[in-house]
Amino acid sequence: MGEELGGAGTVAIINNPTITPLIDRENGFKETLAEKYPDIEIVSVQSGESQREKGLEVAENILQKETDLGGIFGVNDMMALGALQAVQAKNMDTVVIGFDATEEARTAIKGDTPMKASIAQKPKLLGATGIEVMMNILNGQPVEELIEVEVETITIDNVDNA
């Protein structure tokens, strides 16, 4: 988002504060903006309840108030795709970024829409890391409380390889 906005502007977050991994995604987004892009202001954080329709509704409400909004981050693609619908209906250039790199999100990225990126998890790496941690626990070895697993940002530059 920081790169898409040139390091400055306003953004909104459509979240789901009831699911731990989605809370972590939101917190990571906020922390990264604060650290790397201090000139980007978060002007709204609202729950889309992990539903496309709710993401659309929330984005419509945000866009009515924030007419120059630079970007919307949806903590999953369903909410981001709802936000994309709202942005397109208003014919705005507001950047939309999601998380999960679903087939539909990748199609939107390819389609020259305001959806510019989605974050892809790496299931094989997640599984391998989970097995490694399980083996360490079974063998009585210490395990870190937080284990970060690499993700990949899918954009127009790499969407065909995702």
DSSP file (Angstrom, degrees, kcal/mol; ACC not computed):
  #  RESIDUE AA STRUCTURE BP1 BP2  ACC     N-H-->O    O-->H-N    N-H-->O    O-->H-N    TCO  KAPPA ALPHA  PHI   PSI    X-CA   Y-CA   Z-CA
    1    1 A M     >        0   0    0      0, 0.0     4,-2.2     0, 0.0     6,-0.3   0.000 360.0 360.0 360.0 -42.4    0.0    0.0    0.0
    2    2 A G  T  4> +     0   0    0      1,-0.2     5,-2.6     2,-0.2     6,-0.2   0.908 360.0  44.5 -58.9 -42.6    2.8    2.4    0.9
    3    3 A E  T >45S+     0   0    0      1,-0.2     3,-1.3     3,-0.2    -1,-0.2   0.914 111.3  53.0 -67.8 -43.4    4.4    1.9   -2.5
    4    4 A E  T 345S+     0   0    0      1,-0.3    -1,-0.2     2,-0.1    -2,-0.2   0.843 113.4  44.2 -61.4 -33.6    1.1    2.2   -4.4
    5    5 A L  T ><5S-     0   0    0     -4,-2.2     3,-1.2     4,-0.0    -1,-0.3   0.371 112.8-116.2 -93.9   4.9    0.4    5.5   -2.6
    6    6 A G  T < 5 -     0   0    0     -3,-1.3    -3,-0.2     1,-0.2    -4,-0.1   0.770  68.8 -61.8  66.3  24.2    3.8    6.9   -3.0
    7    7 A G  T 3 <S+     0   0    0     -5,-2.6    32,-0.5    -6,-0.3     2,-0.3   0.453 119.8  71.6  85.6   1.2    4.4    7.0    0.7
    8    8 A A  E <   +a   39   0A   0     -3,-1.2     2,-0.3    -6,-0.2    32,-0.3  -0.992  58.5  64.9-148.4 153.8    1.6    9.4    1.6
    9    9 A G  E    S-a   40   0A   0     30,-1.9    32,-3.0    -2,-0.3     2,-0.4  -0.898  71.1 -58.5 136.3-162.9   -2.2    9.6    1.8
   10   10 A T  E     -a   41   0A   0     58,-0.3    60,-1.5    -2,-0.3    61,-1.5  -0.931  41.9-177.5-124.5 146.2   -5.1    8.1    3.6
   11   11 A V  E     -ab  42  71A   0     30,-2.6    32,-2.7    -2,-0.4    33,-0.8  -0.943  13.9-148.6-138.3 160.0   -6.3    4.5    3.9
   12   12 A A  E     -ab  44  72A   0     59,-2.0    61,-2.6    -2,-0.3     2,-0.5  -0.919  12.1-144.1-123.4 153.8   -9.1    2.5    5.5
   13   13 A I  E     -ab  45  73A   0     31,-2.6    33,-2.4    -2,-0.3     2,-0.6  -0.976   3.0-160.1-119.7 131.1   -9.0   -1.0    6.9
   14   14 A I  E     +ab  46  74A   0     59,-2.7    61,-2.2    -2,-0.5    62,-0.3  -0.953  34.1 163.3-107.8 115.0  -11.8   -3.5    6.6
   15   15 A N  E     -a   47   0A   0     31,-2.6    33,-3.2    -2,-0.6    34,-0.7  -0.455  44.4-133.3-120.4-175.0  -11.2   -6.0    9.3
   16   16 A N    >   -     0   0    0     31,-0.2     3,-1.4    32,-0.2     6,-0.1  -0.759  17.3-170.3-143.1  96.2  -12.7   -8.8   11.3
   17   17 A P  T 3  S+     0   0    0      0, 0.0     3,-0.1     0, 0.0    30,-0.0   0.236  77.0  68.2 -77.3  17.6  -11.8   -8.3   15.0
   18   18 A T  T 3  S+     0   0    0      1,-0.1     2,-0.5     5,-0.0     0, 0.0   0.458  86.4  70.4-111.1  -3.5  -13.1  -11.7   16.0
   19   19 A I  S X> S-     0   0    0     -3,-1.4     4,-2.1     1,-0.1     3,-0.7  -0.962  72.1-144.6-121.9 118.4  -10.6  -13.9   14.3
   20   20 A T  H 3> S+     0   0    0     -2,-0.5     4,-2.5     1,-0.3     5,-0.2   0.867  97.4  49.2 -52.7 -50.0   -7.0  -14.0   15.6
   21   21 A P  H 3> S+     0   0    0      0, 0.0     4,-2.0     0, 0.0    -1,-0.3   0.869 112.5  49.9 -61.1 -32.4   -5.1  -14.4   12.3
   22   22 A L  H <> S+     0   0    0     -3,-0.7     4,-2.1     2,-0.2    -2,-0.2   0.855 109.1  51.4 -73.4 -33.4   -7.1  -11.5   10.8
   23   23 A I  H  X S+     0   0    0     -4,-2.1     4,-2.7     2,-0.2    -1,-0.2   0.913 109.4  51.3 -63.8 -42.7   -6.4   -9.3   13.9
   24   24 A D  H  X S+     0   0    0     -4,-2.5     4,-2.7    -5,-0.2    -2,-0.2   0.887 108.1  51.7 -62.2 -39.5   -2.7  -10.2   13.3
   25   25 A R  H  X S+     0   0    0     -4,-2.0     4,-2.4     2,-0.2    -1,-0.2   0.932 111.2  47.5 -62.3 -45.4   -2.9   -9.1    9.7
   26   26 A E  H  X S+     0   0    0     -4,-2.1     4,-2.6     1,-0.2    -2,-0.2   0.936 112.9  48.2 -60.8 -46.8   -4.5   -5.8   10.7
   27   27 A N  H  X S+     0   0    0     -4,-2.7     4,-2.8     1,-0.2    -2,-0.2   0.899 111.1  50.6 -62.8 -40.9   -1.8   -5.2   13.3
   28   28 A G  H  X S+     0   0    0     -4,-2.7     4,-2.4     2,-0.2    -1,-0.2   0.902 110.5  49.7 -62.6 -40.8    1.0   -6.1   10.9
   29   29 A F  H  X S+     0   0    0     -4,-2.4     4,-2.4     2,-0.2    -2,-0.2   0.942 113.3  46.0 -61.4 -48.6   -0.4   -3.7    8.3
   30   30 A K  H  X S+     0   0    0     -4,-2.6     4,-2.5     1,-0.2    -2,-0.2   0.915 113.3  49.2 -61.8 -44.5   -0.7   -0.9   10.9
   31   31 A E  H  X S+     0   0    0     -4,-2.8     4,-2.3     1,-0.2    -1,-0.2   0.901 111.4  49.1 -63.7 -41.5    2.8   -1.5   12.3
   32   32 A T  H  X>S+     0   0    0     -4,-2.4     4,-3.0     2,-0.2     5,-0.6   0.913 111.7  48.6 -66.6 -42.3    4.3   -1.5    8.8
   33   33 A L  H  X5S+     0   0    0     -4,-2.4     4,-2.2     1,-0.2     7,-0.3   0.947 112.9  48.0 -60.8 -46.9    2.6    1.7    7.8
   34   34 A A  H  <5S+     0   0    0     -4,-2.5    -2,-0.2    -5,-0.2    -1,-0.2   0.890 119.0  40.1 -60.9 -40.0    3.7    3.4   11.1
   35   35 A E  H  <5S+     0   0    0     -4,-2.3    -2,-0.2    -5,-0.2    -1,-0.2   0.920 132.3  19.0 -76.7 -46.0    7.3    2.2   10.6
   36   36 A K  H  <5S+     0   0    0     -4,-3.0    -3,-0.2    -5,-0.2    -2,-0.2   0.714 132.0  33.7-102.4 -23.9    7.9    2.6    6.9
   37   37 A Y    ><< +     0   0    0     -4,-2.2     3,-1.9    -5,-0.6    -1,-0.2  -0.529  57.1 162.2-135.1  66.8    5.2    5.1    5.8
   38   38 A P  T 3  S+     0   0    0      0, 0.0    -1,-0.1     0, 0.0    -4,-0.1   0.657  73.7  65.6 -65.1 -14.1    4.5    7.6    8.6
   39   39 A D  E 3  S+a    8   0A   0    -32,-0.5   -30,-1.9    -6,-0.1     2,-0.6   0.331  81.7  90.5 -91.3   8.8    2.8    9.9    6.1
   40   40 A I  E <   -a    9   0A   0     -3,-1.9     2,-0.5   -32,-0.3   -30,-0.2  -0.925  66.9-156.4-102.8 124.1    0.0    7.5    5.4
   41   41 A E  E     -a   10   0A   0    -32,-3.0   -30,-2.6    -2,-0.6     2,-0.7  -0.848  12.6-138.8-104.9 131.7   -2.9    8.1    7.8
   42   42 A I  E     +a   11   0A   0     -2,-0.5   -30,-0.2   -32,-0.2     3,-0.1  -0.804  26.2 174.4 -85.7 115.4   -5.5    5.4    8.7
   43   43 A V  E     +     0   0A   0    -32,-2.7     2,-0.3    -2,-0.7   -31,-0.2   0.581  60.6  20.6-101.8 -12.5   -8.8    7.3    8.7
   44   44 A S  E     -a   12   0A   0    -33,-0.8   -31,-2.6     2,-0.0     2,-0.4  -0.961  49.2-175.7-159.0 137.9  -11.2    4.4    9.3
   45   45 A V  E     +a   13   0A   0     -2,-0.3     2,-0.3   -33,-0.2   -31,-0.2  -0.966  24.4 160.3-133.4 117.2  -11.2    0.8   10.6
   46   46 A Q  E     -a   14   0A   0    -33,-2.4   -31,-2.6    -2,-0.4     2,-0.4  -0.973  39.0-107.0-139.8 152.3  -14.4   -1.1   10.4
   47   47 A S  E     -a   15   0A   0     -2,-0.3   -31,-0.2   -33,-0.2   -33,-0.1  -0.618  21.5-178.4 -83.0 132.8  -15.5   -4.7   10.5
   48   48 A G    >   -     0   0    0    -33,-3.2     3,-2.5    -2,-0.4     7,-0.4   0.273  39.8-130.9-105.8   5.9  -16.6   -6.4    7.3
   49   49 A E  T 3   -     0   0    0    -34,-0.7   -33,-0.2     1,-0.3     3,-0.1   0.728  57.0 -75.0  52.6  26.9  -17.3   -9.6    9.2
   50   50 A S  T 3  S+     0   0    0    -35,-0.4     2,-0.4     1,-0.2    -1,-0.3   0.703 104.2 123.8  61.1  22.8  -15.2  -11.6    6.6
   51   51 A Q    <>  -     0   0    0     -3,-2.5     4,-2.5     1,-0.1    -1,-0.2  -0.923  63.1-141.1-118.1 139.1  -18.1  -11.2    4.2
   52   52 A R  H  > S+     0   0    0     -2,-0.4     4,-2.5     2,-0.2     5,-0.2   0.927 104.2  50.6 -59.9 -46.7  -18.0   -9.8    0.7
   53   53 A E  H  > S+     0   0    0      1,-0.2     4,-2.3     2,-0.2    -1,-0.2   0.889 112.6  46.2 -62.2 -39.8  -21.4   -8.1    1.1
   54   54 A K  H  > S+     0   0    0     -6,-0.3     4,-3.0     2,-0.2     5,-0.2   0.881 110.2  54.1 -70.8 -37.6  -20.5   -6.5    4.4
   55   55 A G  H  X S+     0   0    0     -4,-2.5     4,-2.4    -7,-0.4    -2,-0.2   0.898 109.6  48.8 -60.6 -40.4  -17.1   -5.4    2.9
   56   56 A L  H  X S+     0   0    0     -4,-2.5     4,-2.6     2,-0.2    -2,-0.2   0.942 112.9  46.9 -61.8 -49.4  -19.1   -3.7    0.1
   57   57 A E  H  X S+     0   0    0     -4,-2.3     4,-2.1     2,-0.2    -2,-0.2   0.925 114.0  46.7 -61.1 -46.8  -21.4   -2.0    2.5
   58   58 A V  H  X S+     0   0    0     -4,-3.0     4,-2.5     1,-0.2    -1,-0.2   0.927 113.0  49.5 -62.7 -45.3  -18.6   -0.8    4.8
   59   59 A A  H  X S+     0   0    0     -4,-2.4     4,-2.9    -5,-0.2     5,-0.2   0.900 108.2  53.7 -62.5 -41.2  -16.5    0.5    1.8
   60   60 A E  H  X S+     0   0    0     -4,-2.6     4,-1.4     1,-0.2    -1,-0.2   0.928 111.1  46.6 -58.3 -44.5  -19.5    2.3    0.4
   61   61 A N  H  X S+     0   0    0     -4,-2.1     4,-1.2     1,-0.2    -2,-0.2   0.907 113.4  48.0 -64.9 -42.4  -20.0    4.1    3.8
   62   62 A I  H  X S+     0   0    0     -4,-2.5     4,-3.4     1,-0.2     3,-0.4   0.925 110.0  52.1 -63.5 -44.5  -16.3    4.9    4.1
   63   63 A L  H  < S+     0   0    0     -4,-2.9    -1,-0.2     1,-0.2    -2,-0.2   0.754 102.8  59.1 -68.6 -24.1  -16.1    6.3    0.5
   64   64 A Q  H  < S+     0   0    0     -4,-1.4     3,-0.3    -5,-0.2    -1,-0.2   0.885 117.7  31.9 -67.4 -37.7  -19.1    8.6    1.2
   65   65 A K  H  < S+     0   0    0     -4,-1.2     2,-1.0    -3,-0.4    -2,-0.2   0.880 121.8  47.8 -85.6 -41.8  -17.2   10.2    4.0
   66   66 A E    ><  +     0   0    0     -4,-3.4     3,-1.5    -5,-0.2    -1,-0.2  -0.696  63.8 168.8-104.8  79.7  -13.6    9.9    2.6
   67   67 A T  T 3  S+     0   0    0     -2,-1.0    -1,-0.2     1,-0.3    -4,-0.1   0.649  78.3  44.1 -71.9 -15.3  -14.0   11.1   -0.9
   68   68 A D  T 3  S+     0   0    0     -3,-0.1   -58,-0.3    24,-0.1    -1,-0.3  -0.001  79.5 156.1-113.5  27.1  -10.2   11.3   -1.5
   69   69 A L    <   -     0   0    0     -3,-1.5   -58,-0.1     1,-0.1    24,-0.1  -0.316  30.0-159.5 -60.6 129.2   -9.4    8.0    0.1
   70   70 A G        -     0   0    0    -60,-1.5    25,-2.7     1,-0.2     2,-0.3   0.870  62.7  -5.5 -78.9 -38.0   -6.1    6.6   -1.2
   71   71 A G  E     -bc  11  95A   0    -61,-1.5   -59,-2.0    23,-0.3     2,-0.4  -0.995  46.3-147.2-158.1 159.7   -6.5    3.0   -0.3
   72   72 A I  E     -bc  12  96A   0     23,-2.9    25,-2.4    -2,-0.3     2,-0.6  -0.999  13.5-159.8-130.1 128.2   -8.5    0.2    1.4
   73   73 A F  E     -bc  13  97A   0    -61,-2.6   -59,-2.7    -2,-0.4     2,-0.5  -0.947   5.1-163.9-107.7 120.4   -6.9   -2.8    2.9
   74   74 A G  E     -b   14   0A   0     23,-2.9   -59,-0.2    -2,-0.6     6,-0.1  -0.906  18.7-141.3-101.0 128.0   -9.1   -5.8    3.4
   75   75 A V  S    S+     0   0    0    -61,-2.2     2,-0.3    -2,-0.5   -60,-0.1   0.561  90.4  24.5 -71.7  -5.1   -7.7   -8.4    5.8
   76   76 A N  S  > S-     0   0    0    -62,-0.3     4,-2.0    21,-0.1    24,-0.2  -0.970  86.9-112.8-146.2 163.3   -9.1  -11.1    3.5
   77   77 A D  H  > S+     0   0    0     22,-1.6     4,-3.2    -2,-0.3     5,-0.2   0.816 109.9  63.2 -67.5 -30.3  -10.0  -11.1   -0.1
   78   78 A M  H  > S+     0   0    0     21,-0.2     4,-1.6     1,-0.2    -1,-0.2   0.952 110.1  38.9 -60.2 -47.2  -13.7  -11.5    0.4
   79   79 A M  H  > S+     0   0    0      2,-0.2     4,-2.3    -3,-0.2    -1,-0.2   0.884 116.0  52.8 -69.2 -37.7  -13.9   -8.1    2.1
   80   80 A A  H  X S+     0   0    0     -4,-2.0     4,-2.5     1,-0.2    -2,-0.2   0.897 107.7  51.3 -64.1 -40.0  -11.4   -6.6   -0.3
   81   81 A L  H  X S+     0   0    0     -4,-3.2     4,-1.8     2,-0.2    -1,-0.2   0.856 108.9  51.1 -67.1 -33.9  -13.4   -7.8   -3.3
   82   82 A G  H  X S+     0   0    0     -4,-1.6     4,-1.7    -5,-0.2    -2,-0.2   0.915 110.5  49.1 -63.6 -43.2  -16.5   -6.2   -1.7
   83   83 A A  H  X S+     0   0    0     -4,-2.3     4,-2.5     1,-0.2    -2,-0.2   0.888 106.7  56.4 -63.0 -38.9  -14.5   -2.9   -1.3
   84   84 A L  H  X S+     0   0    0     -4,-2.5     4,-2.9     1,-0.2     5,-0.2   0.912 104.2  53.2 -59.0 -43.1  -13.4   -3.2   -5.0
   85   85 A Q  H  X S+     0   0    0     -4,-1.8     4,-2.3     1,-0.2    -1,-0.2   0.915 110.2  47.8 -57.7 -43.2  -17.1   -3.3   -6.0
   86   86 A A  H  X S+     0   0    0     -4,-1.7     4,-1.4     2,-0.2    -2,-0.2   0.912 112.4  48.4 -65.5 -42.9  -17.7   -0.1   -4.1
   87   87 A V  H  <>S+     0   0    0     -4,-2.5     5,-2.4     1,-0.2     4,-0.3   0.919 113.9  46.6 -63.6 -44.6  -14.7    1.6   -5.6
   88   88 A Q  H ><5S+     0   0    0     -4,-2.9     3,-1.1     1,-0.2    -2,-0.2   0.877 107.6  56.6 -67.2 -37.2  -15.6    0.6   -9.1
   89   89 A A  H 3<5S+     0   0    0     -4,-2.3    -1,-0.2     1,-0.3    -2,-0.2   0.837 111.9  43.0 -63.2 -31.7  -19.2    1.7   -8.6
   90   90 A K  T 3<5S-     0   0    0     -4,-1.4    -1,-0.3    -3,-0.2    -2,-0.2   0.415 110.2-126.1 -92.0   0.9  -18.0    5.1   -7.7
   91   91 A N  T < 5 +     0   0    0     -3,-1.1    -3,-0.2    -4,-0.3     2,-0.2   0.906  57.3 153.4  54.1  46.0  -15.5    5.1  -10.6
   92   92 A M      < -     0   0    0     -5,-2.4    -1,-0.2    -6,-0.1   -24,-0.1  -0.602  53.1-136.1-102.7 164.1  -12.7    5.9   -8.1
   93   93 A D        +     0   0    0     -2,-0.2    -5,-0.1   -24,-0.1    -1,-0.1   0.225  51.4 145.1-100.4  11.8   -9.0    5.2   -8.2
   94   94 A T        -     0   0    0     -7,-0.1   -23,-0.3     1,-0.1     2,-0.2  -0.304  52.5-121.4 -55.2 125.2   -8.8    4.1   -4.6
   95   95 A V  E     -c   71   0A   0    -25,-2.7   -23,-2.9    20,-0.1     2,-0.4  -0.479  25.8-158.9 -71.2 136.4   -6.2    1.3   -4.3
   96   96 A V  E     -cd  72 115A   0     18,-2.7    20,-2.0   -25,-0.2    21,-1.0  -0.975  10.9-179.4-119.7 132.5   -7.6   -2.0   -2.9
   97   97 A I  E     -cd  73 117A   0    -25,-2.4   -23,-2.9    -2,-0.4    21,-0.2  -0.998   5.9-179.4-131.0 135.0   -5.3   -4.6   -1.4
   98   98 A G  E     - d   0 118A   0     19,-2.0    21,-1.3    -2,-0.4     2,-0.4  -0.459  21.5-121.2-119.1-168.2   -6.5   -8.0    0.0
   99   99 A F  E    S+ d   0 119A   0     19,-0.3   -22,-1.6    -2,-0.2   -21,-0.2  -0.977  82.0  43.4-145.1 125.9   -5.1  -11.0    1.7
  100  100 A D  S    S-     0   0    0     19,-3.4    21,-0.2    -2,-0.4    20,-0.1  -0.018  83.8-125.6 131.1 -20.2   -5.3  -14.7    0.6
  101  101 A A        -     0   0    0     19,-0.1    19,-0.1    18,-0.1    -1,-0.1   0.908  41.1-174.1  50.6  49.2   -4.6  -14.3   -3.2
  102  102 A T     >  -     0   0    0      1,-0.1     4,-2.6    -3,-0.1     5,-0.2  -0.211  39.1-103.4 -66.4 164.1   -7.7  -16.1   -4.2
  103  103 A E  H  > S+     0   0    0      1,-0.2     4,-2.2     2,-0.2     5,-0.2   0.907 123.3  49.8 -56.1 -44.0   -8.4  -16.9   -7.8
  104  104 A E  H  > S+     0   0    0      1,-0.2     4,-2.1     2,-0.2    -1,-0.2   0.886 110.2  50.0 -65.9 -38.3  -10.9  -14.0   -8.0
  105  105 A A  H  > S+     0   0    0      2,-0.2     4,-2.4     1,-0.2    -1,-0.2   0.917 110.3  50.0 -65.2 -42.8   -8.5  -11.6   -6.5
  106  106 A R  H  X S+     0   0    0     -4,-2.6     4,-2.2     1,-0.2    -2,-0.2   0.878 109.6  51.8 -63.8 -37.1   -5.7  -12.6   -8.9
  107  107 A T  H  X S+     0   0    0     -4,-2.2     4,-1.6    -5,-0.2    -1,-0.2   0.909 109.4  49.7 -64.3 -41.5   -8.2  -12.1  -11.8
  108  108 A A  H  <>S+     0   0    0     -4,-2.1     5,-1.1     2,-0.2    -2,-0.2   0.898 109.8  51.2 -63.8 -40.6   -9.0   -8.6  -10.5
  109  109 A I  H ><5S+     0   0    0     -4,-2.4     3,-0.9     1,-0.2    -2,-0.2   0.918 112.4  46.2 -62.4 -43.4   -5.3   -7.8  -10.2
  110  110 A K  H 3<5S+     0   0    0     -4,-2.2    -1,-0.2     1,-0.2    -2,-0.2   0.794 101.8  69.5 -66.4 -28.3   -4.8   -9.0  -13.8
  111  111 A G  T 3<5S-     0   0    0     -4,-1.6    -1,-0.2    -5,-0.2    -2,-0.2   0.202 110.1-111.3 -83.8  16.7   -7.8   -7.0  -15.0
  112  112 A D  T < 5 +     0   0    0     -3,-0.9    -3,-0.1     1,-0.2    -2,-0.1   0.915  69.9 143.7  55.7  45.8   -6.4   -3.5  -14.6
  113  113 A T  S   <S-     0   0    0     -5,-1.1    -1,-0.2     2,-0.4   -17,-0.1  -0.516  71.2 -94.1-102.5 175.2   -8.8   -2.8  -11.7
  114  114 A P  S    S+     0   0    0      0, 0.0   -18,-2.7     0, 0.0     2,-1.0   0.616 100.7 100.3 -66.3  -9.8   -8.1   -0.7   -8.5
  115  115 A M  E     +d   96   0A   0     -7,-0.2    -2,-0.4   -20,-0.2   -18,-0.2  -0.689  47.2 168.1 -78.3 108.6   -7.2   -4.0   -6.8
  116  116 A K  E     +     0   0A   0    -20,-2.0    40,-0.5    -2,-1.0     2,-0.3   0.624  52.3   3.2-101.4 -16.1   -3.5   -3.8   -7.0
  117  117 A A  E     -d   97   0A   0    -21,-1.0   -19,-2.0    38,-0.1     2,-0.3  -0.995  44.9-165.3-164.0 160.3   -2.3   -6.6   -4.7
  118  118 A S  E     -dE  98 154A   0     36,-1.5    36,-3.2    -2,-0.3     2,-0.5  -0.970  29.6-120.3-148.1 145.9   -3.2   -9.5   -2.5
  119  119 A I  E     -dE  99 153A   0    -21,-1.3   -19,-3.4    -2,-0.3     2,-0.5  -0.762  26.1-153.1 -92.7 127.7   -1.0  -11.3    0.0
  120  120 A A  E     - E   0 152A   0     32,-3.7    32,-2.5    -2,-0.5     2,-0.2  -0.857   2.2-147.2-104.1 130.7   -0.5  -15.0   -0.6
  121  121 A Q        -     0   0    0     -2,-0.5    30,-0.1   -21,-0.2    29,-0.1  -0.492  18.2-126.7 -82.0 164.2    0.3  -17.5    2.2
  122  122 A K     >  -     0   0    0     28,-0.5     4,-2.7    -2,-0.2     3,-0.3  -0.850  21.1-170.8-116.8  93.7    2.5  -20.4    1.4
  123  123 A P  H  > S+     0   0    0      0, 0.0     4,-2.7     0, 0.0     5,-0.2   0.844  84.5  51.6 -56.5 -39.8    0.6  -23.6    2.4
  124  124 A K  H  > S+     0   0    0      2,-0.2     4,-2.6     1,-0.2     5,-0.2   0.920 112.8  45.8 -64.5 -41.7    3.5  -26.0    1.9
  125  125 A L  H  > S+     0   0    0     -3,-0.3     4,-2.5     2,-0.2    -1,-0.2   0.893 112.3  51.5 -67.4 -39.7    5.8  -23.8    4.0
  126  126 A L  H  X S+     0   0    0     -4,-2.7     4,-2.4     2,-0.2    -2,-0.2   0.930 112.7  46.0 -60.3 -45.7    3.1  -23.4    6.7
  127  127 A G  H  X S+     0   0    0     -4,-2.7     4,-2.3     2,-0.2    -2,-0.2   0.922 113.2  48.3 -63.9 -45.6    2.7  -27.2    6.8
  128  128 A A  H  X S+     0   0    0     -4,-2.6     4,-2.3     1,-0.2    -1,-0.2   0.901 112.7  48.7 -63.4 -40.6    6.4  -27.9    6.9
  129  129 A T  H  X S+     0   0    0     -4,-2.5     4,-2.5     2,-0.2    -1,-0.2   0.909 110.1  52.2 -65.5 -41.5    6.8  -25.3    9.7
  130  130 A G  H  X S+     0   0    0     -4,-2.4     4,-2.5     2,-0.2    -2,-0.2   0.905 110.8  47.1 -60.3 -42.7    3.9  -26.8   11.7
  131  131 A I  H  X S+     0   0    0     -4,-2.3     4,-2.6     2,-0.2    -1,-0.2   0.908 111.2  51.5 -66.0 -41.8    5.5  -30.3   11.4
  132  132 A E  H  X S+     0   0    0     -4,-2.3     4,-2.1     2,-0.2    -2,-0.2   0.923 111.9  46.4 -61.2 -44.5    8.9  -29.0   12.5
  133  133 A V  H  X S+     0   0    0     -4,-2.5     4,-2.4     2,-0.2    -2,-0.2   0.920 111.7  51.5 -64.1 -44.0    7.3  -27.2   15.5
  134  134 A M  H  X S+     0   0    0     -4,-2.5     4,-2.7     1,-0.2    -2,-0.2   0.916 110.0  49.3 -59.6 -43.5    5.4  -30.3   16.4
  135  135 A M  H  X S+     0   0    0     -4,-2.6     4,-1.9     1,-0.2    -1,-0.2   0.895 109.6  51.8 -64.0 -40.1    8.5  -32.5   16.2
  136  136 A N  H  <>S+     0   0    0     -4,-2.1     5,-2.9     2,-0.2    -1,-0.2   0.915 111.2  47.6 -62.3 -42.2   10.4  -30.0   18.4
  137  137 A I  H ><5S+     0   0    0     -4,-2.4     3,-1.7     1,-0.2    -2,-0.2   0.943 111.9  49.2 -63.4 -47.5    7.6  -30.2   21.0
  138  138 A L  H 3<5S+     0   0    0     -4,-2.7    -1,-0.2     1,-0.3    -2,-0.2   0.810 111.5  50.4 -62.4 -29.7    7.5  -34.0   20.9
  139  139 A N  T 3<5S-     0   0    0     -4,-1.9    -1,-0.3    -5,-0.2    -2,-0.2   0.319 117.4-112.9 -91.6   8.6   11.3  -34.0   21.4
  140  140 A G  T < 5 +     0   0    0     -3,-1.7    -3,-0.2     1,-0.2    -2,-0.1   0.678  68.1 144.3  72.7  17.4   11.1  -31.7   24.3
  141  141 A Q      < -     0   0    0     -5,-2.9    -1,-0.2    -6,-0.2    -2,-0.1  -0.588  56.5 -97.3 -87.8 152.0   12.9  -28.9   22.5
  142  142 A P        -     0   0    0      0, 0.0     2,-0.4     0, 0.0    -1,-0.1  -0.339  36.3-156.4 -67.7 149.3   12.0  -25.2   23.1
  143  143 A V        -     0   0    0     -6,-0.0     4,-0.0    -7,-0.0   -10,-0.0  -0.991  19.8-113.7-129.7 135.2    9.6  -23.6   20.7
  144  144 A E        -     0   0    0     -2,-0.4     3,-0.1     1,-0.1   -11,-0.0  -0.331  19.0-132.9 -62.4 146.2    9.2  -19.9   20.0
  145  145 A E  S    S+     0   0    0      1,-0.2     2,-0.5    -2,-0.0    -1,-0.1   0.878  96.6  34.4 -68.7 -37.5    5.9  -18.3   21.0
  146  146 A L        -     0   0    0      2,-0.0     2,-0.6    -3,-0.0    -1,-0.2  -0.980  68.7-175.2-122.5 124.2    5.6  -16.5   17.7
  147  147 A I        -     0   0    0     -2,-0.5     2,-0.3    -3,-0.1   -18,-0.0  -0.953  14.3-151.1-120.9 111.5    6.8  -18.2   14.5
  148  148 A E        -     0   0    0     -2,-0.6     2,-0.4     1,-0.0    -2,-0.0  -0.637   7.1-159.4 -84.1 137.3    6.6  -16.0   11.4
  149  149 A V        -     0   0    0     -2,-0.3   -23,-0.1     1,-0.0   -27,-0.0  -0.968  27.7-104.2-118.9 132.6    6.1  -17.8    8.1
  150  150 A E        -     0   0    0     -2,-0.4   -28,-0.5   -29,-0.1     2,-0.3  -0.149  36.3-170.4 -56.1 142.1    7.0  -16.0    4.9
  151  151 A V        -     0   0    0    -30,-0.1     2,-0.4     2,-0.0   -30,-0.2  -0.773  14.0-131.4-123.1 172.6    4.2  -14.6    2.6
  152  152 A E  E     -E  120   0A   0    -32,-2.5   -32,-3.7    -2,-0.3     2,-0.6  -0.993   9.9-132.8-132.1 134.5    4.3  -13.2   -0.9
  153  153 A T  E     -E  119   0A   0     -2,-0.4     2,-0.6   -34,-0.2   -34,-0.2  -0.764  22.4-150.9 -85.0 120.3    2.8  -10.0   -2.3
  154  154 A I  E     +E  118   0A   0    -36,-3.2   -36,-1.5    -2,-0.6     2,-0.2  -0.834  29.1 155.5 -96.0 121.4    0.9  -10.8   -5.5
  155  155 A T    >>  -     0   0    0     -2,-0.6     4,-1.6   -38,-0.2     3,-1.1  -0.689  62.4 -82.0-129.8-177.5    0.9   -7.9   -7.9
  156  156 A I  T 34 S+     0   0    0    -40,-0.5     4,-0.3     1,-0.2   -39,-0.1   0.794 125.1  63.2 -59.0 -26.9    0.5   -7.5  -11.7
  157  157 A D  T 34 S+     0   0    0      1,-0.2    -1,-0.2     2,-0.1    -3,-0.1   0.775 121.8  14.8 -71.9 -26.4    4.3   -8.2  -11.9
  158  158 A N  T X4 S+     0   0    0     -3,-1.1     3,-1.5     2,-0.1     4,-0.5   0.329  89.7 108.8-130.9   8.1    4.0  -11.7  -10.5
  159  159 A V  G >< S+     0   0    0     -4,-1.6     3,-0.9     1,-0.3    -3,-0.1   0.820  78.4  56.9 -60.7 -32.6    0.3  -12.7  -10.7
  160  160 A D  G 3  S+     0   0    0     -4,-0.3    -1,-0.3     1,-0.2    -2,-0.1   0.687 109.0  46.9 -73.1 -16.0    0.9  -15.1  -13.6
  161  161 A N  G <         0   0    0     -3,-1.5    -1,-0.2     1,-0.2    -2,-0.2   0.407 360.0 360.0-101.7   0.2    3.4  -17.0  -11.5
  162  162 A A    <         0   0    0     -3,-0.9    -1,-0.2    -4,-0.5    -2,-0.1   0.465 360.0 360.0 -80.5 360.0    1.3  -17.2   -8.3
